[in-house]
């Protein structure tokens, strides 16, 4: 079911995250600026529609630009491969070049461009999901109480949901800020080196940095390969690769942990396992959603006695976070009573 309904489920997961982020933003704006809740909700919906459509069209446009440029540079890349792989030895180099020559790179690139159009279709579905979530949020506390049959249990369920939303929201906000800084740094590196495709490579770096652990490695490797293909200069490639590695290492090991602090406290092995599972089920979108899903799973399992061992395994120090420290935090009244 997860595989067959992947398009709907991925869109639903993204819509839930957008709804969560927007709900916190609406509550903060309404409480501080004394704006009516209906006005804040309408402004949020307009912002979501414009934002999602802008992001979708930007991503598709950048992918198409990369595809069009990549098709032009395919022959140049294949001509540069012997220089790039000569350190492997003649036998391994011959086998590698034969395998690459049998691979239809141009056809694969064009199919990738065709798949990018699905982003726009998913954006429309996400917008519809978020709109109906806002329409149903008024009745959410009532539904939870009638499902549990106990006001205390209903309050606990709403607190768990609020805690998950708070942790995921903080993670996404911090990751967005860190990824933006990383993308700007990569853009400056390619611009100063006078290598083309600085914008698309920066955007690709921004997106891949949302994949924990392996995303920065993939982004650096792609940047190095494209730098070599575009410049054809080994020295320039080494400088760009070293600069991108330094940026990723500094931001990933200093800025990212400092901003996130103890927000997640997830097991590193658990993150890799979650990446592998959701990547196999939902592909690249699943890898982006792996950490939010893992956060929700750990908090839920921490509140269920017979599932607490799972939460212990998913936590970093064996001390699962059940979100109890968030009980004193302000939350939207429609979600937490």
NORQUIZI-V813840 format. One line per field, one symbol per residue. psi: psi as a letter, one per 40 degrees, with the letter a starting at -180 (. if undefined). Layout:
psi->???
This chain:
psi->ddddfdddddddddddddddddddddddddddefhiddddddddddddddddddddddddddddddddddddeddddddeddddedeeiddddddddddddehgdddddddddddddedddddddddddddddddeddedddddddddehddddddddddddddddddddddddddddddddddddddddddefhifdddddddddddeehicedddddddddddddddddehdddddddddddddddddddecddddddbfddfihddddddddddddddeadddddedddddddddddddehdeeddddddeideegiheedeedeihihdedh.
